[in-house]
Amino acid sequence: MGGLISKSGLTGNIYLRSFLFLLPSWVLLLLFFFGPILMTFFFAFTNMSLTGVASRNIEFVGFKNFTSMFSDPTFYTSVTNTIVFLVFSAIIGQQILGFILALLMRERSRSFRRIIGVLVLAGWVTPEIVVAFVWFAFFGDQGTANTVLGWLGLKPVAWLHQFPMVCVIIANIWHGTAFSMLVFQAALGDVPKEIEEAAMIDGATGWQRLWRVILPMIRGSIMTNMVLITLQTLGVFTLIYALTGGGPGIATETLPIFMYHQAFVNYQLGYGTAISLILLLIGIIASILYIRLLKVKI
């Protein structure tokens, strides 16, 4: 009996020490992670504002912010722009291009991989504001793109006015592809060469080895990368705002830009917070879809 009591007491001490050891981390999480999330949910149902009476006396308004949002045509345009920007910039652009670069560099020499790696990583480590100005210089009326067109005897194009979404998509692909490349390089490095050699001996072509051997084995990395770049792309603000300001008009006004305009230009913080919840919901839905489509167990 004494042995059982001492054993249970020892177990209790271990749990208590573990709790005390993790307590500072939990306090920090509550203060700086769960706390802001709960405040966001609360403020989304209030009339909180930067100026006026609502800035001093916050009132609960229920679903008024959401009804105003769903009756605003600009909101639907921003949702459409966000989805277009996400699909072509992250899912198609960064994901596929990053995988192609990783695959092409797989069997190359170390010097070749270093050169290409440095060139691609240069875009990733560059701050978004700098990336925006670089591509503004490229797509501007007197920029590099129109200079090249002039050399070819073609008329200049107002890229940022005629094709604004294409410009921001290209800029974001250039900026973020390196992350996908690094993820896929690590994943491809873990694929056993013996399995590929066995498939080659069985007569599998290069495409068949890629589709039936490599992709299934790195399915978890594909899902992880898609979730990460989706969440990152959904939050892109500086790049778009500095490059186009959400324009011309609202042609490139994604949800972060729309949220900024409502919260800090129109001073409606409660309304802007409600928009942020929609942005969060899109990220959650996209992540669930990736997991279901790729059938990855977590």
C-alpha positions in Angstrom: 0.0 0.0 0.0 2.8 2.4 0.9 4.5 1.6 -2.4 1.3 2.5 -4.3 0.9 5.8 -2.4 4.5 6.8 -2.9 4.2 5.9 -6.6 1.0 8.0 -7.0 2.6 10.8 -5.1 5.6 10.7 -7.4 3.4 10.8 -10.4 1.5 13.8 -9.0 4.8 15.6 -8.4 5.8 14.9 -12.0 2.5 16.4 -13.3 2.9 19.4 -11.0 6.4 20.1 -12.2 5.4 19.7 -15.8 2.5 22.1 -15.3 4.8 24.7 -13.6 7.4 24.2 -16.3 4.8 24.9 -19.0 3.0 27.7 -17.1 5.0 30.6 -18.5 4.4 29.4 -22.1 0.7 29.1 -21.5 0.6 32.6 -19.9 2.3 34.0 -23.0 0.0 32.1 -25.3 -3.1 33.4 -23.5 -1.8 37.0 -23.5 -0.5 37.3 -27.0 -2.3 34.6 -29.0 -5.7 33.5 -27.6 -6.3 36.9 -26.0 -6.2 38.8 -29.3 -8.2 36.1 -31.0 -11.0 36.4 -28.4 -10.8 40.2 -28.6 -11.2 40.0 -32.4 -14.3 37.9 -32.1 -15.7 40.4 -29.5 -14.9 43.6 -31.4 -16.4 42.1 -34.7 -19.8 42.4 -33.0 -19.3 46.0 -31.8 -19.4 49.5 -33.3 -15.8 50.2 -32.2 -14.4 53.2 -34.1 -11.2 55.3 -34.1 -13.1 58.5 -33.8 -16.4 59.8 -32.5 -18.7 58.6 -29.8 -18.1 54.9 -30.7 -14.4 55.3 -29.9 -15.3 56.1 -26.2 -18.4 54.1 -25.7 -18.2 50.7 -27.5 -21.6 49.1 -28.0 -22.6 45.6 -28.9 -24.4 45.7 -32.3 -24.8 42.0 -33.0 -24.5 41.0 -36.7 -24.8 44.6 -38.0 -21.2 44.6 -39.3 -21.8 41.4 -41.1 -25.1 42.4 -42.7 -23.4 45.7 -43.9 -20.6 43.6 -45.3 -22.7 41.2 -47.2 -24.8 44.0 -48.7 -21.6 45.8 -49.9 -20.7 45.0 -53.6 -17.1 46.0 -52.9 -16.9 43.1 -50.4 -17.8 40.5 -53.0 -15.3 42.1 -55.4 -12.6 41.9 -52.8 -13.4 38.2 -52.1 -13.2 37.4 -55.8 -9.9 39.3 -56.1 -8.6 37.4 -53.0 -9.5 34.1 -54.5 -8.0 34.9 -57.9 -4.8 36.2 -56.2 -4.6 33.1 -54.0 -5.1 30.6 -56.8 -2.8 32.0 -59.4 -0.2 33.4 -57.0 0.1 30.7 -54.4 -1.5 27.4 -55.5 -0.5 27.6 -59.2 2.4 30.0 -59.1 4.5 29.4 -56.0 3.5 25.7 -55.5 4.1 24.5 -59.1 7.1 26.8 -59.9 8.7 25.9 -56.5 8.3 22.2 -57.2 9.6 22.5 -60.8 12.7 24.4 -59.5 13.3 21.8 -56.8 12.9 18.9 -59.3 15.3 20.5 -61.8 17.9 21.2 -59.2 17.7 17.7 -57.8 20.4 16.0 -59.9 22.4 19.1 -60.7 25.9 19.9 -59.4 26.4 21.7 -56.1 27.7 24.9 -57.8 24.6 25.1 -60.1 22.3 24.6 -57.1 24.0 27.3 -55.2 23.8 29.8 -58.0 20.1 29.2 -58.7 19.3 29.0 -55.0 20.9 32.4 -54.3 19.0 33.9 -57.3 15.6 32.5 -56.1 16.3 33.2 -52.4 17.1 36.9 -53.2 13.4 37.5 -53.9 12.3 35.7 -50.7 14.5 37.6 -48.3 13.7 41.0 -49.9 11.1 42.9 -47.8 7.7 43.3 -49.4 7.9 47.0 -49.7 11.2 46.7 -51.6 9.7 44.0 -53.9 6.8 46.4 -54.6 9.1 49.2 -55.7 11.2 46.8 -57.8 8.2 45.6 -59.7 6.8 49.1 -59.9 10.0 50.1 -61.7 9.6 47.0 -64.0 5.9 47.6 -64.8 5.9 51.4 -64.7 5.2 53.5 -67.8 8.9 54.1 -68.2 9.9 50.8 -66.7 11.9 47.9 -67.9 9.0 46.0 -69.5 8.1 48.9 -71.8 11.7 49.5 -72.6 12.0 45.9 -73.8 8.8 46.4 -75.9 10.3 49.6 -77.4 13.4 47.6 -78.5 11.1 45.1 -80.2 9.2 47.9 -82.0 6.1 47.4 -80.0 3.9 50.0 -78.3 4.2 50.6 -74.5 1.6 49.1 -72.2 0.1 50.6 -69.1 0.7 47.4 -67.2 -0.4 48.6 -63.8 -3.7 50.0 -65.2 -4.5 47.4 -67.9 -3.3 44.3 -66.1 -3.0 45.2 -62.4 -3.9 41.8 -61.0 -1.4 40.1 -63.3 1.3 42.5 -62.1 0.7 41.8 -58.4 0.4 38.0 -59.0 3.8 38.0 -60.8 5.4 40.1 -58.1 4.1 37.8 -55.3 5.2 34.6 -57.2 8.7 36.1 -57.5 8.7 37.0 -53.9 7.5 33.7 -52.4 8.5 30.9 -54.7 11.8 30.3 -52.8 9.9 29.0 -49.8 8.1 26.3 -51.8 11.4 25.4 -53.5 13.1 24.8 -50.1 10.2 22.7 -48.8 10.2 20.5 -51.9 14.0 20.2 -52.0 13.8 18.8 -48.5 10.9 16.5 -49.4 12.6 15.2 -52.6 15.8 14.6 -50.7 13.9 12.1 -48.4 12.6 10.0 -51.3 14.6 6.8 -51.4 16.4 6.4 -54.7 16.0 2.6 -54.5 12.3 2.9 -55.0 12.8 5.1 -58.1 15.4 2.8 -59.5 13.1 -0.2 -59.0 10.3 1.7 -60.8 12.8 2.5 -63.6 13.7 -1.2 -63.9 10.0 -2.1 -64.2 9.8 0.2 -67.2 8.2 3.3 -65.7 8.7 6.4 -67.6 9.9 9.7 -66.0 6.3 11.0 -65.9 5.1 7.7 -64.3 7.8 7.8 -61.7 6.9 11.4 -60.9 3.1 10.8 -60.7 3.1 7.3 -59.1 6.2 7.3 -56.9 7.5 10.8 -56.1 4.2 12.8 -55.6 2.5 10.2 -53.4 5.6 10.0 -51.1 5.8 13.7 -50.6 2.0 14.3 -50.3 2.4 15.4 -46.7 5.0 18.1 -47.7 2.7 19.2 -50.5 -0.2 19.7 -48.1 2.0 21.5 -45.5 3.4 23.8 -48.2 -0.1 24.6 -49.6 -1.4 25.5 -46.2 1.5 27.7 -45.3 1.7 29.6 -48.6 -2.1 30.0 -48.6 -2.1 31.6 -45.1 0.8 33.8 -46.1 -0.8 34.9 -49.4 -4.1 35.6 -47.7 -2.3 38.1 -45.5 -0.3 39.9 -48.2 -0.9 43.6 -47.7 2.2 45.7 -48.2 3.1 44.3 -51.6 -0.3 45.0 -53.1 -0.9 48.3 -51.3 2.5 49.7 -52.3 2.3 48.5 -55.9 -1.3 49.4 -56.8 -3.0 50.6 -53.7 -5.8 48.2 -54.4 -6.5 49.9 -57.7 -7.1 51.1 -60.3 -10.4 51.5 -58.7 -10.9 48.2 -56.8 -9.3 46.0 -59.4 -6.7 44.6 -56.9 -8.5 45.3 -53.7 -8.2 42.0 -51.8 -9.7 41.4 -48.4 -6.7 42.8 -46.4 -6.8 46.0 -48.5 -10.6 46.2 -48.0 -10.2 45.6 -44.3 -7.6 48.4 -44.1 -9.8 50.9 -45.9 -12.7 50.2 -43.6 -10.7 50.1 -40.4 -8.1 52.8 -40.8 -9.5 55.0 -43.6 -13.2 55.0 -42.7 -12.3 54.5 -39.0 -14.7 51.6 -38.5 -12.6 49.2 -36.5 -15.5 46.9 -35.6 -16.4 46.6 -39.3 -12.7 45.9 -40.2 -12.5 43.3 -37.5 -15.5 41.5 -38.9 -13.8 41.4 -42.3 -10.8 39.8 -40.7 -13.0 37.0 -39.4 -14.1 36.3 -43.0 -10.4 36.2 -44.0 -9.7 33.8 -41.2 -12.7 31.6 -42.3 -11.3 31.5 -45.9 -8.0 30.3 -44.6 -9.6 27.6 -42.5 -11.8 26.3 -45.3 -8.9 26.2 -47.7 -6.8 24.2 -45.2 -9.5 21.7 -44.7 -10.0 21.3 -48.5 -6.3 20.7 -48.9 -6.3 18.0 -46.3 -9.4 16.3 -47.7 -8.2 16.4 -51.3 -4.7 15.2 -50.6 -6.1 12.7 -48.0 -3.3 13.4 -45.5 -3.8 12.1 -42.0 -3.0 14.6 -39.2 
